[in-house]
Amino acid sequence: MKIRKTGFEGLTILEPKVFADSRGYFLESYHRSKLEEHGIFYNFIQDNQSHSSFGVIRGLHYQKEPHAQAKLIRVTEGSIFDVAVDIRPDSPTFGQWYGLEISAENHLQLLIPGGFAHGFSVLSQHATLFYKCDAYYHPKSESGLRFDDPDLNIDWKIDLKSAVISDKDKILPLFKKL
């Protein structure tokens, strides 16, 4: 597995080795001890799956401390543009975002530590996202940021005029209210 840095402390791209032949392919999507060899230590305790159609934007979501979640994101069907916003006040990249296209074809994964807001847009007809979390969902700690915050100026790689957004995500606060 290749480990690639992003310039954001802890935000890491994982590129599994894919063994392909005429039958299809095999890959190891998670191997705890191999990550630990690279100084990546998480105890993932919950798996989540999300399925969405083209043009959907979900996020930007996070859980407040002490229930912040690290997430390991991968896509098993279709393609998404995955976004992580650094909301750690003491971080040199506070208020900046990082985006990466993750697809069933490229097999990339994004490891997002706690202290980031997370969201994604669906670039394909459908997409299935699968992710591991190192903390359980805690409803009272749930929070988020507006997907269209002008200060963040995120390029979601789709037309925002026709994007499909939940009512809940449309009224999340702006970053400057954080």
Summary of the structure (lengths in Angstrom):
residues: 178
radius of gyration: 15.9
end to end distance: 35.8
largest distance: 53.1
contacts: 531
relative contact order: 0.25
helix: 11%
strand: 43%
